[in-house]
Amino acid sequence: MDSRLSRATAITGIGQTEFSKRSGRSELRLAVEAVSAAIADAGLRPEDVDGLVTISTDSSAETDIARAMGIPDVRFFSRVHFGGGAACGIVQQAVLAVTSGVAKNVVVYRAFNERSGTRYGRSERGQPTGKGSEQIAAGWTNPFGLLTPASKVAMFAQRYMHEYGATSEDFGRVSVVDRKHAATNPAAWFYERPITLEEHQASPWIVEPLHLLDCCQESDGGVALVVSSAERAADAPHPSVLISAAAQGLSDDQYSMASFYRPLDDFVALPEMSLVAHQLYATSGLTPDDIGGAIIYDHFTPMVLPQLEALGFCGRGEAKDFIREGNLELDSRLPLNPNGGQLGEAYIHGVNGILEAVRQLRGVAVNQIDGLRNMVVTAGTTVPTSGLILSSE
């Protein structure tokens, strides 16, 4: 993103449903509830909205959102691929639409019944290969048991442990912090249910070295946000949360869920996240030292460590030490996922984390970070990914 676009747009409204394991509603109903709440939070009416953006796998068509909401004219609509890797990329799409003048107020949404409906962590065994290039590529790895996201991430985690001396306990410390923050967040599924490191270690194996408590939730729910120009945001009901930078990254030998064909030196790095980080800092003019909190995509705990390294908060292989020193606590160097993250609050493909960053920068979060000015948000890793830096006025 061109530095001229930095802080030209803002997130003016946010909305969400409750997070559950069985919503009892259609995915379209969840999406409409979240979109309606976001538009109202921005102080707008449906007729003020002229753009809609979501993730490619979202089941709620833009036509149906517009019809249900009474949005008469949509001038811009777009979708971004690669599941959770698109979480921040869909905001970037909204930024580009607003700054180019194609749209004035763009709603970004994501809603699904991922626990009571289609479960993303299910095995792919027995499913037809299909004609798509990703399905064909999976045909080379499925016979070896790499049938779920967890099984593929486990390969990455094993190599990361071998290279840098990280342990299962290091991964568990991420889970403990997330659940600690979720325990004081009434919106979180695991509200009032913290865990200890001992409980993490005693939880069942899913795919070694991943315990059950290393894996994110499966959740039902919907979230939405509104992106407008910074000028329009000045008239919004809430303090402006400026989009200082937005970026996407797809790097060498990138595959979906795990890039097994990279050289061993790069196998336990995340060059796609490094590419995103470089763009975020170049666009915003900020450095890691300017970032006071982080929403790190925590679909699996081992993937938090290389993200911290790619974002420049510690050197390569040093994330385990950064975490052991307590740097992820609310009153520490880099408070992590104050809402509880996807392990503690909910898994809505990471978009709920963007809403938490907005609450933090408005100063109204339940686990408020003191003196916060800038917050980084990341999207899913081991796939082409994206990121944001959000800032207060």
C-alpha positions as CSV (number, residue, x, y, z in Angstrom):
1,M,0.0,0.0,0.0
2,D,1.3,3.4,-1.0
3,S,2.4,5.6,2.0
4,R,0.1,8.3,0.7
5,L,-2.8,6.0,1.7
6,S,-1.6,5.7,5.2
7,R,-4.2,7.1,7.7
8,A,-6.5,8.1,4.7
9,T,-9.2,5.7,5.9
10,A,-10.6,4.6,9.2
11,I,-12.7,1.9,10.7
12,T,-15.8,3.8,11.8
13,G,-18.2,1.0,12.9
14,I,-18.0,-2.6,14.3
15,G,-20.6,-5.2,15.0
16,Q,-20.8,-8.8,16.0
17,T,-23.1,-11.6,17.1
18,E,-22.6,-13.8,20.2
19,F,-20.0,-16.5,19.7
20,S,-21.3,-20.0,20.2
21,K,-21.0,-23.7,19.2
22,R,-24.6,-23.8,17.9
23,S,-26.0,-20.5,16.7
24,G,-29.4,-21.8,15.7
25,R,-29.5,-19.4,12.8
26,S,-28.5,-19.4,9.2
27,E,-25.1,-18.0,8.2
28,L,-26.9,-15.2,6.3
29,R,-28.8,-14.3,9.5
30,L,-25.6,-14.1,11.4
31,A,-24.0,-11.9,8.7
32,V,-27.0,-9.6,8.6
33,E,-27.0,-9.2,12.4
34,A,-23.3,-8.3,12.4
35,V,-23.6,-5.9,9.4
36,S,-26.6,-4.2,10.9
37,A,-24.8,-3.6,14.2
38,A,-21.7,-2.3,12.4
39,I,-23.6,0.2,10.3
40,A,-25.5,1.5,13.3
41,D,-22.2,1.7,15.3
42,A,-20.8,3.9,12.5
43,G,-23.8,6.2,12.7
44,L,-24.8,5.4,9.2
45,R,-27.9,4.1,7.5
46,P,-28.0,1.1,5.0
47,E,-28.4,3.5,2.1
48,D,-25.1,5.1,3.1
49,V,-23.2,1.9,2.3
50,D,-22.0,1.3,-1.2
51,G,-19.4,-1.4,-0.9
52,L,-19.3,-5.0,0.5
53,V,-16.2,-7.2,1.0
54,T,-15.8,-10.6,2.4
55,I,-13.6,-13.8,2.3
56,S,-14.0,-16.0,-0.7
57,T,-15.5,-18.9,1.2
58,D,-18.3,-16.9,2.9
59,S,-21.7,-18.4,2.1
60,S,-23.6,-15.1,2.3
61,A,-23.8,-13.5,-1.1
62,E,-23.5,-9.8,-1.5
63,T,-26.8,-9.7,-3.3
64,D,-28.5,-11.2,-0.2
65,I,-26.8,-9.0,2.3
66,A,-27.8,-5.9,0.3
67,R,-31.4,-7.1,-0.1
68,A,-31.7,-8.1,3.6
69,M,-30.2,-4.8,4.8
70,G,-32.0,-2.5,2.3
71,I,-28.8,-1.3,0.7
72,P,-30.0,0.1,-2.6
73,D,-26.8,0.6,-4.7
74,V,-23.6,-1.3,-4.2
75,R,-20.8,0.2,-6.4
76,F,-18.0,-2.1,-5.2
77,F,-17.9,-5.7,-4.1
78,S,-14.9,-8.0,-3.7
79,R,-13.7,-11.2,-2.2
80,V,-10.2,-12.4,-1.1
81,H,-9.0,-16.0,-1.2
82,F,-7.1,-18.2,1.2
83,G,-9.4,-18.4,4.2
84,G,-7.9,-16.9,7.4
85,G,-5.0,-15.4,5.3
86,A,-7.6,-13.0,3.9
87,A,-8.7,-11.6,7.3
88,C,-6.8,-8.3,6.9
89,G,-6.7,-8.4,3.1
90,I,-10.5,-7.8,3.0
91,V,-9.9,-4.6,4.9
92,Q,-7.2,-3.6,2.4
93,Q,-9.7,-4.1,-0.4
94,A,-12.1,-1.7,1.4
95,V,-9.2,0.8,1.9
96,L,-8.4,0.7,-1.8
97,A,-12.0,1.2,-2.8
98,V,-12.5,4.2,-0.5
99,T,-9.2,5.9,-1.3
100,S,-9.8,5.5,-5.1
101,G,-13.2,7.0,-4.8
102,V,-15.0,3.9,-6.0
103,A,-17.0,3.7,-2.8
104,K,-17.6,5.9,0.2
105,N,-18.5,3.4,3.0
106,V,-17.5,-0.2,2.6
107,V,-18.8,-3.0,4.9
108,V,-16.4,-5.9,5.6
109,Y,-18.1,-9.0,6.9
110,R,-17.5,-12.7,7.8
111,A,-20.1,-15.1,9.3
112,F,-20.3,-18.8,9.5
113,N,-21.5,-21.8,11.5
114,E,-18.1,-23.4,11.6
115,R,-18.9,-25.6,14.6
116,S,-22.5,-26.6,14.0
117,G,-22.1,-26.6,10.2
118,T,-19.1,-27.2,8.0
119,R,-16.1,-27.8,10.2
120,Y,-12.9,-26.6,8.7
121,G,-10.7,-28.9,10.8
122,R,-12.2,-32.0,9.3
123,S,-10.3,-34.7,7.6
124,E,-10.1,-34.7,3.8
125,R,-9.8,-38.5,3.6
126,G,-11.9,-40.0,0.8
127,Q,-12.7,-36.7,-0.8
128,P,-12.3,-36.5,-4.5
129,T,-9.2,-34.8,-5.8
130,G,-11.1,-32.4,-8.0
131,K,-9.8,-30.2,-10.8
132,G,-8.5,-27.2,-8.9
133,S,-4.8,-26.8,-8.6
134,E,-4.8,-26.7,-4.8
135,Q,-6.8,-30.0,-4.7
136,I,-4.4,-31.6,-7.2
137,A,-1.4,-30.5,-5.1
138,A,-3.0,-32.0,-2.0
139,G,-3.0,-35.3,-3.9
140,W,0.7,-35.5,-3.3
141,T,0.5,-35.1,0.5
142,N,-2.9,-36.7,1.5
143,P,-1.5,-40.3,1.1
144,F,1.1,-39.5,3.8
145,G,-1.6,-38.6,6.4
146,L,-1.5,-34.8,5.9
147,L,-5.3,-34.6,5.9
148,T,-6.1,-31.7,8.2
149,P,-4.8,-28.2,9.0
150,A,-3.4,-29.6,12.3
151,S,-1.5,-32.4,10.6
152,K,0.2,-29.9,8.2
153,V,1.0,-27.4,10.9
154,A,2.4,-30.2,13.1
155,M,5.1,-30.8,10.5
156,F,6.1,-27.1,10.6
157,A,6.1,-27.2,14.4
158,Q,8.3,-30.3,14.7
159,R,10.9,-28.7,12.4
160,Y,10.7,-25.4,14.3
161,M,11.4,-27.2,17.6
162,H,14.3,-29.0,16.0
163,E,15.9,-25.8,14.6
164,Y,15.5,-23.5,17.6
165,G,15.0,-25.6,20.7
166,A,11.5,-24.6,21.3
167,T,9.3,-26.9,23.4
168,S,5.7,-27.9,23.7
169,E,5.7,-25.7,26.9
170,D,6.7,-22.7,24.8
171,F,3.6,-23.3,22.6
172,G,1.5,-23.8,25.7
173,R,2.5,-20.4,27.1
174,V,0.7,-18.8,24.2
175,S,-2.5,-20.8,25.0
176,V,-2.3,-19.9,28.7
177,V,-2.0,-16.1,27.9
178,D,-4.9,-16.3,25.4
179,R,-7.1,-18.1,27.9
180,K,-6.1,-15.8,30.7
181,H,-7.4,-12.8,28.6
182,A,-10.5,-14.7,27.5
183,A,-11.4,-15.4,31.1
184,T,-12.0,-11.7,31.7
185,N,-13.8,-11.1,28.4
186,P,-17.6,-11.7,28.7
187,A,-17.9,-12.1,24.9
188,A,-15.4,-14.9,24.9
189,W,-16.5,-18.6,24.7
190,F,-14.0,-19.4,27.4
191,Y,-15.0,-16.6,29.7
192,E,-14.1,-17.4,33.3
193,R,-12.2,-20.5,32.2
194,P,-8.5,-19.9,32.3
195,I,-6.0,-22.7,32.0
196,T,-2.6,-23.5,33.5
197,L,0.5,-24.7,31.7
198,E,0.0,-28.1,33.4
199,E,-3.5,-28.4,32.0
200,H,-2.2,-27.5,28.6
201,Q,0.4,-30.3,28.8
202,A,-2.1,-32.8,30.0
203,S,-4.6,-32.1,27.2
204,P,-4.9,-34.8,24.6
205,W,-2.6,-35.0,21.6
206,I,-4.2,-34.0,18.3
207,V,-1.1,-34.4,16.1
208,E,2.2,-34.4,17.9
209,P,3.5,-31.9,18.9
210,L,0.0,-30.2,19.0
211,H,-2.1,-30.8,22.0
212,L,-5.8,-30.0,22.0
213,L,-5.1,-26.7,23.7
214,D,-2.7,-25.7,20.9
215,C,-5.6,-25.7,18.5
216,C,-8.1,-22.9,17.9
217,Q,-11.8,-23.2,18.5
218,E,-14.5,-24.1,16.0
219,S,-17.1,-21.3,16.4
220,D,-20.5,-20.1,15.1
221,G,-20.8,-16.3,14.8
222,G,-20.6,-13.2,12.6
223,V,-18.6,-10.0,12.6
224,A,-18.5,-6.9,10.5
225,L,-16.9,-3.5,10.3
226,V,-17.2,-0.3,8.2
227,V,-14.4,1.4,6.4
228,S,-14.8,5.1,5.5
229,S,-12.5,8.0,4.7
230,A,-10.6,9.6,7.6
231,E,-12.5,12.8,6.8
232,R,-15.9,11.1,7.1
233,A,-14.7,9.3,10.3
234,A,-14.3,12.7,12.0
235,D,-18.1,12.9,12.1
236,A,-18.6,9.3,13.4
237,P,-20.0,8.6,16.9
238,H,-16.8,7.0,18.1
239,P,-13.1,8.1,18.1
240,S,-11.4,7.4,14.8
241,V,-9.4,4.3,14.4
242,L,-7.1,5.0,11.5
243,I,-5.8,2.4,9.1
244,S,-2.1,3.3,9.1
245,A,-1.2,0.4,6.8
246,A,-2.6,-2.7,5.1
247,A,-0.7,-5.4,3.2
248,Q,-0.9,-8.8,1.6
249,G,1.9,-11.3,1.1
250,L,2.4,-14.4,-1.1
251,S,6.0,-15.6,-1.2
252,D,8.4,-18.0,-2.9
253,D,7.1,-21.6,-3.1
254,Q,3.9,-20.7,-1.3
255,Y,1.4,-23.5,-0.8
256,S,-1.8,-23.7,1.2
257,M,-1.4,-24.7,4.9
258,A,2.2,-25.7,4.6
259,S,5.0,-24.9,2.1
260,F,6.8,-28.2,2.1
261,Y,8.9,-27.4,-1.0
262,R,10.9,-24.5,0.5
263,P,14.5,-25.0,1.5
264,L,15.0,-26.2,5.1
265,D,16.4,-22.8,6.1
266,D,13.1,-21.2,5.0
267,F,10.7,-24.0,6.0
268,V,10.4,-22.7,9.6
269,A,10.2,-19.0,8.6
270,L,7.2,-17.2,7.3
271,P,8.5,-15.2,4.3
272,E,5.0,-14.2,3.4
273,M,4.5,-12.6,6.8
274,S,7.9,-10.9,6.5
275,L,6.8,-9.5,3.2
276,V,3.6,-8.2,4.9
277,A,5.6,-6.7,7.8
278,H,8.0,-4.9,5.5
279,Q,5.1,-3.3,3.7
280,L,3.3,-2.3,6.9
281,Y,6.3,-0.5,8.4
282,A,7.2,1.1,5.1
283,T,3.7,2.4,4.5
284,S,3.0,3.6,8.0
285,G,6.5,5.0,8.8
286,L,6.4,3.0,12.1
287,T,8.7,0.4,13.5
288,P,8.2,-2.5,15.9
289,D,9.1,-0.2,18.7
290,D,6.1,1.9,18.0
291,I,3.7,-1.0,18.3
292,G,2.0,-1.3,21.7
293,G,-0.1,-4.4,21.3
294,A,-0.7,-7.3,18.9
295,I,-3.6,-9.3,17.6
296,I,-1.6,-12.4,16.3
297,Y,-3.5,-15.0,14.3
298,D,-3.4,-18.0,16.6
299,H,-5.1,-20.8,14.7
300,F,-2.3,-23.0,16.2
301,T,0.0,-21.9,18.9
302,P,3.3,-22.8,17.2
303,M,2.5,-20.3,14.4
304,V,2.5,-17.4,16.8
305,L,6.3,-17.7,17.4
306,P,7.5,-17.2,13.8
307,Q,5.0,-14.4,13.4
308,L,6.6,-12.5,16.3
309,E,10.0,-13.0,14.5
310,A,8.7,-12.0,11.1
311,L,7.2,-8.8,12.5
312,G,10.5,-7.8,14.1
313,F,9.7,-8.1,17.8
314,C,12.5,-10.6,18.3
315,G,15.2,-12.3,16.2
316,R,14.7,-15.5,14.3
317,G,14.5,-18.4,16.7
318,E,14.2,-16.0,19.7
319,A,10.4,-16.0,20.1
320,K,10.5,-18.7,22.7
321,D,12.7,-16.5,24.9
322,F,10.6,-13.5,24.2
323,I,7.5,-15.4,25.4
324,R,9.3,-17.0,28.4
325,E,10.2,-13.5,29.6
326,G,6.5,-12.7,29.9
327,N,6.3,-10.2,27.1
328,L,2.8,-11.2,26.1
329,E,1.0,-10.1,29.3
330,L,-1.3,-7.1,29.3
331,D,1.2,-5.0,31.3
332,S,4.2,-6.1,29.3
333,R,6.1,-5.2,26.1
334,L,3.6,-6.6,23.6
335,P,0.2,-7.6,25.0
336,L,-1.1,-10.5,22.9
337,N,-4.7,-11.0,21.9
338,P,-6.4,-9.1,24.8
339,N,-9.8,-10.5,23.7
340,G,-8.5,-14.1,24.1
341,G,-7.7,-14.7,20.5
342,Q,-9.1,-17.6,18.5
343,L,-8.1,-20.0,21.2
344,G,-10.1,-18.1,23.8
345,E,-12.7,-15.8,22.3
346,A,-13.8,-17.4,19.0
347,Y,-12.6,-18.4,15.6
348,I,-14.3,-16.2,13.1
349,H,-11.4,-16.5,10.6
350,G,-9.5,-13.8,12.6
351,V,-11.8,-10.9,11.7
352,N,-13.0,-10.8,15.3
353,G,-9.5,-9.8,16.2
354,I,-9.7,-6.7,14.0
355,L,-12.8,-5.7,16.1
356,E,-10.8,-6.1,19.3
357,A,-8.1,-3.9,17.9
358,V,-10.7,-1.2,17.2
359,R,-12.0,-1.5,20.7
360,Q,-8.5,-1.2,22.1
361,L,-7.8,1.9,20.1
362,R,-11.1,3.5,21.1
363,G,-10.1,2.9,24.7
364,V,-13.2,0.8,25.5
365,A,-11.9,-2.8,25.6
366,V,-12.6,-5.0,28.6
367,N,-8.8,-5.8,28.9
368,Q,-7.6,-2.3,27.9
369,I,-3.9,-1.8,27.1
370,D,-2.7,1.4,28.8
371,G,-1.4,4.2,26.5
372,L,-2.0,2.3,23.3
373,R,-1.4,4.2,20.1
374,N,-0.6,1.6,17.4
375,M,-1.6,-2.0,17.1
376,V,-0.6,-4.7,14.6
377,V,-3.1,-7.3,13.4
378,T,-2.1,-10.4,11.4
379,A,-4.1,-12.9,9.4
380,G,-3.7,-16.7,8.9
381,T,-0.3,-18.1,8.3
382,T,1.0,-21.1,6.4
383,V,-1.1,-19.6,3.6
384,P,-0.8,-16.4,1.6
385,T,-1.5,-13.8,4.3
386,S,-2.2,-10.2,5.2
387,G,-1.8,-7.7,8.0
388,L,-2.8,-4.3,9.4
389,I,-1.5,-1.5,11.5
390,L,-4.3,0.4,13.2
391,S,-3.8,3.7,15.1
392,S,-5.6,6.1,17.3
393,E,-5.9,9.7,16.3
